[in-house]
């Protein structure tokens, strides 16, 4: 049989455990022979009296606030296999109130920016990584004290006037000051005999004068910004392409008259059926897939480790998209199986995700061929750089009306210059020129694609 003191000790432990879990509010439950009373001068202490003989003072902790306002630590999300670390760029600061799913920071990686949302509504208590600091997957980022979601603000029109409490009679409004009268006469000019009051030189405080630039020279200043990881990775890959590939560029020009006429004639019906606008990029993507099937070496790549040529039986075309954070290259996969509507829909979806900075790393992995459209910025002519490990890239440029010879006559036609940069280690000039002429023929006369010519 257990002694009385051990029985009381066990009962007290169970009661204290229940109290800490919030199941036993103070003052509602007591044990036989035990009473709880407040100790003098200690608002968070209680006296435990056992048989009116022994008195113990025990400090209890308030758990209501802890249960209501939990503090959680948010960690870095897992990266893709090809990404190991990233740089943190904070959108919020310590003490800021955030809503659930509101972006707290972005992690810039080599390929894209990963947004880190708040898992719940609350207040940011601490930032565990400095701005610009490097993090890996699973690194603690910040601590958040969870709070109840803020109630939605009521609209002023929804508040009934009758529900408002009667206000005390307001004091009579103070009349606004009279408007200043417009002077009808010029103010008197001070007489030369009455010079304005002057101050001694010692009483005048010197003011810092602005630096005055020399005549003919403007203000010369500069500032520095750290390169983000995406820009660093782009610079590294393009320099590697220059050092590795034997790059050569061939050019051609495309008459855009027929494709413009086709677009003008069928754009309304295309929009009505597919809920998409018909653009020119889909025509070049479709023509490139057609030409890549005719010249599979342009879709191949050199494996430098094994000294083998890898021919792909699929066509994944990367489309370069410019964003405020830099150039991103999402991939349209299995283009050879798509029609115009599928290609246009995929381009729109990837472009929207790029503008919202929502591209995932999986959206940009891979790619066997790249199309870069500098024409949206007004580029007339240029030589694109290969996006390794690919072997070729097509550069589109702006459409300008130019005089061209058509059937022995000079006509003004909408013309576009196109450029194909290719790795001369793998692709000979004959394949490159034939490939570019295939694209030219398919864009100038879309019926070639229909007839498989």
Residue pairs with C-beta under 8 A, 6 or more apart in sequence:
2 10
8 31
8 33
8 34
8 50
11 31
11 32
11 34
12 31
12 34
12 48
15 24
15 29
15 30
15 31
16 58
18 24
18 29
19 25
19 26
19 60
20 61
20 63
21 63
22 63
22 64
22 67
26 36
26 46
26 60
27 36
30 36
33 50
33 51
34 48
34 49
34 50
35 48
35 49
36 46
36 47
36 48
37 46
37 47
37 49
38 45
38 46
38 47
39 45
39 46
39 47
39 57
42 57
42 59
44 59
44 60
44 61
44 62
45 57
45 58
45 59
45 60
46 57
46 58
46 60
47 55
47 56
47 57
48 55
48 56
48 57
48 58
49 55
50 56
68 148
69 122
69 145
69 146
69 147
70 145
70 146
71 125
71 143
71 144
71 145
71 146
72 119
72 120
72 143
72 144
72 146
73 128
73 140
73 141
73 142
73 143
73 144
74 104
74 116
74 118
74 119
74 140
74 141
74 142
74 143
74 144
75 138
75 139
75 140
75 141
76 86
76 107
76 116
76 135
76 136
76 137
76 138
76 139
76 140
76 141
77 107
77 114
77 116
77 137
78 137
78 138
79 85
79 86
79 109
79 114
79 136
79 137
79 361
80 361
80 362
80 365
82 110
82 111
82 361
82 365
83 109
83 110
83 111
83 361
84 136
85 109
85 134
85 135
85 136
86 107
86 108
86 109
86 114
86 134
86 135
86 229
87 107
87 108
87 132
87 133
87 134
87 135
87 228
87 229
88 105
88 106
88 107
88 129
88 130
88 131
88 132
88 133
88 134
88 135
88 141
89 105
89 106
89 107
89 108
89 113
89 131
89 132
90 104
90 105
90 127
90 131
91 103
91 104
91 105
91 106
92 98
92 104
92 105
92 124
93 124
93 127
94 124
94 125
94 126
94 127
95 123
95 124
96 123
96 124
97 121
97 122
97 123
97 147
97 150
98 104
98 118
98 121
98 122
98 123
98 124
98 144
99 118
99 121
99 149
99 150
100 117
100 118
100 119
100 120
100 121
100 149
101 117
101 118
102 117
102 118
103 115
103 116
103 117
103 118
104 116
104 117
104 118
104 124
104 141
104 142
105 115
105 116
105 141
105 142
106 113
106 114
106 115
106 116
106 357
107 113
107 114
107 116
107 135
108 228
108 229
108 230
108 325
109 229
109 230
109 361
110 229
110 230
110 232
110 233
111 230
111 233
111 361
111 364
111 365
112 230
112 328
112 357
112 359
112 360
112 361
112 363
112 364
113 230
113 325
113 357
115 357
115 358
116 141
118 144
119 144
120 144
120 146
121 146
121 147
121 148
121 149
121 150
122 144
122 145
122 146
122 147
123 144
123 145
123 147
124 142
124 143
124 144
125 142
125 143
125 144
125 145
126 142
126 143
127 141
127 142
128 140
128 141
128 142
128 143
129 135
129 139
129 140
129 141
129 142
132 226
135 141
190 196
211 219
213 219
227 235
228 325
228 326
230 325
230 326
230 328
231 326
234 326
234 327
237 387
237 388
238 385
240 388
241 247
241 385
241 386
241 387
241 388
242 385
244 304
244 388
245 386
245 388
245 391
245 423
245 424
245 425
246 423
246 424
246 425
247 385
247 386
247 421
247 422
247 423
247 424
248 421
248 422
248 424
248 429
248 432
249 383
249 384
249 419
249 420
249 421
249 422
250 419
250 420
250 422
250 429
250 432
250 433
250 436
251 381
251 417
251 418
251 419
251 420
251 436
252 417
252 418
252 436
252 437
252 440
253 415
253 416
253 417
253 418
253 440
254 415
254 416
254 418
254 439
254 440
254 443
254 444
255 404
255 413
255 414
255 415
255 444
256 280
256 399
256 413
256 414
256 415
256 416
256 443
256 444
257 413
257 414
257 444
258 444
258 445
258 446
259 280
259 283
259 443
259 444
259 446
260 414
262 446
263 278
263 279
263 280
266 278
267 277
267 278
270 276
270 277
270 278
270 340
270 341
271 277
271 278
273 341
274 341
274 344
274 345
276 341
276 344
276 345
276 348
277 344
278 340
278 344
279 344
279 347
281 319
281 347
281 371
281 373
281 396
282 340
282 343
282 344
282 347
283 340
283 442
283 443
283 446
284 371
284 394
284 396
284 439
284 443
285 317
285 319
285 332
285 335
285 343
285 347
285 371
286 335
286 338
286 339
286 340
286 343
286 442
286 449
287 438
287 439
287 442
287 443
287 449
288 317
288 335
288 369
288 371
288 394
288 439
289 315
289 317
289 335
289 336
289 338
290 438
290 442
290 448
290 449
291 298
291 435
291 436
291 438
291 439
291 442
292 298
292 299
292 315
292 336
292 368
292 369
292 435
293 315
293 336
294 434
294 435
294 438
295 431
295 434
295 435
295 438
296 311
296 312
297 309
297 311
297 391
297 426
297 427
297 431
298 369
298 391
298 392
298 422
298 427
298 431
298 432
298 435
299 311
299 312
299 315
299 368
299 369
299 391
300 309
300 310
300 311
300 312
300 391
300 426
301 309
301 310
301 312
301 368
301 389
301 390
301 391
301 426
302 308
302 309
302 310
302 391
302 423
302 425
302 426
303 309
303 310
309 426
312 368
314 333
314 334
314 336
314 368
315 334
315 335
315 336
315 368
315 369
316 331
316 332
316 333
316 334
316 335
316 366
316 367
316 368
316 369
317 331
317 332
317 335
317 367
317 368
317 369
317 370
317 371
318 329
318 330
318 331
318 332
318 364
318 367
318 369
318 370
318 371
318 387
318 390
319 329
319 330
319 331
319 332
319 347
319 350
319 370
319 371
319 373
320 327
320 328
320 329
320 370
320 371
320 372
320 373
320 387
321 327
321 328
321 329
321 330
321 350
321 351
321 354
322 376
322 377
323 354
323 355
323 357
325 357
328 354
328 359
328 364
329 364
329 367
329 370
329 387
330 350
330 353
330 354
330 359
330 363
330 364
331 363
331 364
331 365
331 366
331 367
332 338
332 343
332 346
332 347
332 350
333 366
335 343
338 346
350 359
350 363
353 359
353 363
367 387
367 390
368 390
369 390
369 392
369 393
369 394
370 384
370 386
370 387
370 390
370 392
370 393
370 394
371 393
371 394
371 396
372 384
372 393
372 394
372 395
372 396
373 396
374 382
374 384
374 395
374 396
374 397
374 398
375 396
375 397
375 398
375 399
375 416
376 398
377 398
378 398
379 397
379 398
380 397
380 398
380 400
380 417
381 397
381 417
381 419
382 395
382 397
382 419
383 395
383 419
383 421
384 393
384 394
384 395
384 419
384 421
385 393
385 421
386 392
386 393
386 421
386 422
386 423
387 393
391 422
391 423
391 426
391 427
392 420
392 421
392 422
392 423
392 427
392 432
392 435
393 420
393 421
393 422
394 418
394 419
394 420
394 436
394 439
395 418
395 419
395 420
395 421
396 416
396 418
397 416
397 417
397 418
397 419
398 416
399 414
399 415
399 416
400 414
400 415
400 416
401 412
401 413
401 414
401 415
402 412
402 413
402 415
403 410
403 411
403 412
404 410
404 411
404 412
404 413
404 415
405 411
406 413
418 436
418 439
418 440
420 432
420 435
420 436
422 432
441 448
441 453
442 448
442 449
